[in-house]
Amino acid sequence: MKKIVTLAAAAAISATAATADVKIGISAEAYPPFAEKDAAGNWVGWEMEIIDAVCAAMEEECEVVPVAWDGIIPALLSGRMDAIMASMSITEERMRTIDFSDKYYNTPAVIVAAKDSEISGDPASLDGKIVGVQVSTIHANYVEKHFEEQAEMKVYQTFDEHNQDLVAGRVDAVVGDSLAFQDFLSSDAGQAYEVKGELNDEEVFGPGVGVGLRQGEDELKERFNAAIRQIREDGTYDEISNRYFDFDIYGG
């Protein structure tokens, strides 16, 4: 791949290397394979490694700040953190409140239900059904927009909670990120379930996942953009991703 990092971009990264630590907010709820706690209580996962790589590219000692997902944007706006790296999709709705870096990954949303069900991504297949979603997500927005007339939406604080209720029979289907469902579908509890359809709506889902930032912080935004470009170009991004995925998570 042709190296395109400019000297100006590199200088922008180095010039602020001596500043105070950058506080990066993550969701306090486990979201494998992106972020979860290991047996020792340390945060691990693909996104955690990307955070480390981005901070190294910016020459920053970053501090990770876990916050409940539904309070993570208010925490950013209040100054509790400087940036969000928590699989937050870039959407027009969110950009009314915050800004974003360039994307650092993009994976499709899907609907998951029992293998023997007739549920699909077609709204008609959800007539009279209950669909589980995580609170304050693009997936909840999609269900509200596309399935509201046919299905009842049940909202959960965490991704794991709606999967548990799917197994318990309290919801008929769940909507979320395709990668986030991998661990569940490969588990014993998830053997009876499968992806029933991929969901598409550029207006709802946006172009991918980016670093959430306060509006007007253009210098910090460019530093994140330069760091994302750097790890993409020097092979760090692919080295990390190849340990987790057998496809290009960056997307088209």
C-alpha positions as CSV (number, residue, x, y, z in Angstrom):
1,M,0.0,0.0,0.0
2,K,1.3,3.5,-0.9
3,K,2.3,5.5,2.1
4,I,0.4,8.8,2.2
5,V,1.0,10.2,5.6
6,T,2.3,13.7,5.1
7,L,5.1,15.4,7.1
8,A,2.5,18.0,8.3
9,A,0.3,15.2,9.6
10,A,3.2,13.5,11.4
11,A,4.3,16.9,12.8
12,A,0.7,17.4,14.1
13,I,0.9,14.1,16.0
14,S,4.4,14.9,17.4
15,A,3.8,18.5,18.3
16,T,1.3,17.7,21.0
17,A,2.9,14.5,22.3
18,A,3.8,16.2,25.6
19,T,0.3,17.2,26.4
20,A,-1.8,15.7,29.2
21,D,-3.2,12.2,28.8
22,V,-6.1,11.7,26.4
23,K,-9.1,10.2,28.2
24,I,-10.9,7.7,26.0
25,G,-14.4,6.6,26.9
26,I,-15.6,3.0,26.3
27,S,-18.8,1.3,27.2
28,A,-18.8,-0.2,30.6
29,E,-20.8,-3.1,29.3
30,A,-19.0,-6.0,27.6
31,Y,-19.2,-6.0,23.9
32,P,-17.1,-8.9,22.5
33,P,-15.0,-9.2,20.4
34,F,-14.6,-5.5,20.6
35,A,-14.2,-5.0,24.4
36,E,-14.7,-7.1,27.5
37,K,-12.9,-7.8,30.7
38,D,-10.7,-10.9,31.1
39,A,-10.4,-13.0,34.2
40,A,-7.9,-10.6,35.7
41,G,-10.3,-7.7,35.2
42,N,-8.4,-6.1,32.3
43,W,-10.2,-4.7,29.3
44,V,-9.3,-6.8,26.2
45,G,-10.6,-7.2,22.6
46,W,-10.1,-5.8,19.1
47,E,-11.2,-2.3,19.8
48,M,-9.0,-2.1,23.0
49,E,-6.0,-3.0,20.9
50,I,-7.0,-0.4,18.3
51,I,-7.2,2.2,21.1
52,D,-3.7,1.2,22.2
53,A,-2.4,1.5,18.6
54,V,-4.1,4.8,17.9
55,C,-2.7,6.3,21.2
56,A,0.8,5.0,20.3
57,A,0.5,6.7,16.9
58,M,-0.4,9.9,18.6
59,E,2.4,9.4,21.1
60,E,-0.1,9.6,24.0
61,E,-0.5,7.8,27.3
62,C,-4.2,7.3,27.1
63,E,-6.6,6.6,30.0
64,V,-9.6,4.4,29.4
65,V,-12.8,5.6,31.1
66,P,-15.6,3.0,31.2
67,V,-19.1,4.6,31.2
68,A,-22.6,3.1,30.9
69,W,-23.5,3.2,27.2
70,D,-26.6,5.4,27.5
71,G,-24.6,8.0,29.4
72,I,-21.4,8.0,27.3
73,I,-22.2,11.1,25.1
74,P,-23.2,13.2,28.1
75,A,-20.0,12.1,29.8
76,L,-18.0,13.3,26.7
77,L,-19.9,16.6,26.6
78,S,-19.3,17.2,30.3
79,G,-15.5,16.8,29.9
80,R,-15.2,13.5,31.8
81,M,-13.4,12.2,28.7
82,D,-11.9,13.6,25.6
83,A,-13.0,11.0,23.0
84,I,-15.3,7.9,22.6
85,M,-14.0,4.7,21.1
86,A,-16.9,2.3,21.8
87,S,-18.1,1.0,18.4
88,M,-20.2,4.2,18.0
89,S,-21.6,4.6,14.5
90,I,-21.3,8.0,12.7
91,T,-24.8,9.2,12.1
92,E,-26.5,12.5,11.3
93,E,-28.5,12.3,14.5
94,R,-25.4,12.0,16.7
95,M,-23.6,14.7,14.7
96,R,-26.1,17.2,15.8
97,T,-24.5,16.8,19.2
98,I,-21.0,15.6,18.7
99,D,-18.3,15.3,16.0
100,F,-16.5,12.2,14.7
101,S,-13.2,11.2,13.3
102,D,-12.9,9.3,10.1
103,K,-14.3,5.7,10.3
104,Y,-12.1,3.0,11.8
105,Y,-14.4,0.1,10.9
106,N,-17.7,-0.8,9.3
107,T,-19.8,-4.0,9.7
108,P,-23.4,-4.6,8.8
109,A,-26.4,-4.8,11.1
110,V,-28.4,-8.0,11.2
111,I,-31.5,-9.6,12.7
112,V,-31.1,-12.8,14.6
113,A,-33.9,-15.3,15.5
114,A,-34.5,-19.0,15.9
115,K,-33.4,-21.2,13.0
116,D,-36.8,-22.7,12.6
117,S,-38.6,-19.3,12.6
118,E,-39.9,-17.5,9.5
119,I,-38.5,-14.2,10.6
120,S,-36.4,-12.2,8.1
121,G,-35.4,-8.6,7.5
122,D,-38.8,-8.2,5.9
123,P,-41.1,-6.1,8.2
124,A,-44.1,-8.4,7.3
125,S,-42.3,-11.4,8.9
126,L,-42.3,-9.6,12.2
127,D,-46.0,-9.0,12.5
128,G,-47.0,-9.4,16.1
129,K,-43.4,-10.2,17.2
130,I,-41.2,-8.7,19.9
131,V,-37.8,-7.5,18.8
132,G,-35.0,-6.8,21.3
133,V,-32.5,-4.0,20.9
134,Q,-29.9,-2.2,23.1
135,V,-30.8,1.2,24.3
136,S,-29.5,4.3,22.5
137,T,-28.2,2.4,19.5
138,I,-28.5,2.7,15.7
139,H,-30.1,-0.7,15.9
140,A,-32.9,0.6,18.1
141,N,-33.3,3.5,15.6
142,Y,-33.6,1.0,12.7
143,V,-36.3,-1.1,14.5
144,E,-38.2,2.0,15.4
145,K,-38.1,3.3,11.8
146,H,-38.7,0.1,9.9
147,F,-40.6,-2.4,12.2
148,E,-42.7,-0.1,14.4
149,E,-46.0,-0.9,12.7
150,Q,-45.5,-4.6,12.8
151,A,-43.5,-5.4,16.0
152,E,-43.1,-4.4,19.6
153,M,-39.7,-3.1,20.4
154,K,-38.2,-4.1,23.8
155,V,-35.2,-2.1,24.9
156,Y,-32.3,-3.5,27.0
157,Q,-29.3,-1.8,28.8
158,T,-26.8,-4.3,27.4
159,F,-26.3,-6.4,24.3
160,D,-26.0,-9.6,26.4
161,E,-29.4,-8.9,28.1
162,H,-31.4,-9.0,24.9
163,N,-29.6,-12.2,23.8
164,Q,-30.5,-13.8,27.1
165,D,-34.1,-12.9,26.6
166,L,-34.1,-14.3,23.1
167,V,-33.0,-17.7,24.6
168,A,-35.6,-17.3,27.4
169,G,-38.3,-16.7,24.8
170,R,-39.2,-13.3,26.0
171,V,-38.4,-11.8,22.6
172,D,-38.7,-13.3,19.1
173,A,-35.7,-11.6,17.5
174,V,-32.9,-9.3,18.2
175,V,-31.1,-6.7,16.1
176,G,-27.5,-5.7,16.4
177,D,-24.0,-5.7,14.9
178,S,-23.1,-8.8,12.9
179,L,-19.7,-9.2,14.5
180,A,-21.1,-8.7,18.0
181,F,-23.3,-11.7,17.5
182,Q,-20.5,-14.0,16.7
183,D,-19.7,-15.1,20.2
184,F,-23.4,-15.7,21.0
185,L,-24.1,-17.7,17.9
186,S,-21.1,-19.9,18.4
187,S,-22.0,-20.6,22.1
188,D,-24.1,-23.5,23.4
189,A,-26.9,-21.1,24.2
190,G,-26.9,-19.7,20.6
191,Q,-26.9,-23.0,18.7
192,A,-30.6,-22.8,17.9
193,Y,-30.3,-19.2,16.5
194,E,-29.0,-17.7,13.3
195,V,-28.7,-14.5,11.2
196,K,-32.0,-14.2,9.4
197,G,-31.1,-11.1,7.3
198,E,-28.8,-8.2,6.8
199,L,-30.3,-4.8,7.4
200,N,-29.4,-1.7,5.3
201,D,-30.3,2.0,5.7
202,E,-27.5,4.5,5.2
203,E,-29.5,7.2,6.9
204,V,-29.8,5.2,10.1
205,F,-26.5,3.3,10.1
206,G,-24.2,5.9,8.6
207,P,-20.8,5.2,7.0
208,G,-19.2,3.3,9.8
209,V,-17.8,3.6,13.3
210,G,-15.6,6.6,14.3
211,V,-14.1,8.3,17.3
212,G,-16.7,10.5,19.0
213,L,-15.4,14.0,19.8
214,R,-16.8,17.3,21.1
215,Q,-17.7,19.7,18.3
216,G,-15.1,22.3,17.5
217,E,-12.1,20.3,18.7
218,D,-10.6,20.2,15.2
219,E,-7.0,19.7,16.2
220,L,-7.8,16.6,18.3
221,K,-9.9,15.3,15.4
222,E,-7.1,15.6,13.0
223,R,-4.7,13.9,15.4
224,F,-7.1,10.9,15.6
225,N,-7.5,11.0,11.8
226,A,-3.8,11.0,11.3
227,A,-3.3,8.2,13.8
228,I,-6.0,6.0,12.1
229,R,-4.3,6.6,8.7
230,Q,-1.0,5.8,10.2
231,I,-2.0,2.4,11.7
232,R,-3.8,1.5,8.4
233,E,-0.8,2.3,6.3
234,D,2.0,0.8,8.5
235,G,0.2,-2.6,8.9
236,T,-0.7,-2.3,12.5
237,Y,-4.4,-2.2,11.8
238,D,-4.3,-5.4,9.7
239,E,-1.9,-7.2,12.2
240,I,-4.5,-6.6,15.0
241,S,-7.5,-7.4,12.9
242,N,-6.1,-10.6,11.5
243,R,-6.0,-12.0,15.1
244,Y,-9.7,-11.6,15.4
245,F,-11.3,-11.7,11.9
246,D,-11.0,-13.6,8.6
247,F,-12.3,-10.7,6.6
248,D,-11.7,-6.9,6.2
249,I,-13.5,-5.3,9.1
250,Y,-12.6,-1.8,7.8
251,G,-15.3,-2.3,5.1
252,G,-15.7,-0.7,1.7
